[in-house]
């Protein structure tokens, strides 16, 4: 959780992948609209990456809504690229884009 004067302004979680022991999933990324563009997403991704590296997986993976261009750009700036993994189907017939970043050893 990221705070600004004790007020939560962002959160993200990292969880081991249920499908792949070499992967950790970054889930539930959220930054308050008023706090966007201030490096909070970057800080959260760095924290999850540090935890993931200490856990031993080879990559960090996430899913992002296909029309969320701002989030996709933020993830790309942090080294994520669209994965060859099939996109996750959503209830409204769209597909979330799977993005992946290699983790350092």
Secondary structure, DSSP 8 states (H G I E B T S, - for coil): -EEETTEEEEEEEEEE-SS-TTEEEEEEEEE-GGGTTSSHHHHHHHHHHHHHHHHT-SEEEEEE-TT-HHHHHHHHHTT-EE-SS--EE-TTS-EEEEEEEE---
